[in-house]
């Protein structure tokens, strides 16, 4: 829920490329409210294992019954999120996707979300008091199976200096 407040913070301002927030007093800062800042960051990160559905027609589609029957596949678009904070203050959130067709959509959201939440001047979430100078959001294709295939949600490669 905390990340949803970003919509109220921005109002109509996010719709323009150079827009500014309509409610700047709602900006979260680790210095002012550390708990809300961390909860919001966790809420942004927790995109892994969120189910997406794909519909497939069953049968030949020649009869009315065949046209009405569909098969549903529930698969998570994102298997895990790797979190890395390097020594120069760059926090990287890498969304790991098993299906390459899911990556362009996440890359589009990542660019928009990066500005919305982490822009140094106007982003909803200010983490500069933690020494974080920049937040990068990326999408990459996973290779092989992970622990999350067994029903275990994970954040991998977490490094804190």
Secondary structure by P-SEA (a helix, b strand, c coil): cccccccccccccccccccccccccccccccccaaaaaaaaaaaacccccbbbbbbbcccccccccccbbbbbbbbcccbbbbbbcccbbbbbbbccccccaaaaaaaaaaaaaaacccccccccccccccccbbbbbbbbbccccccccccccccccccc
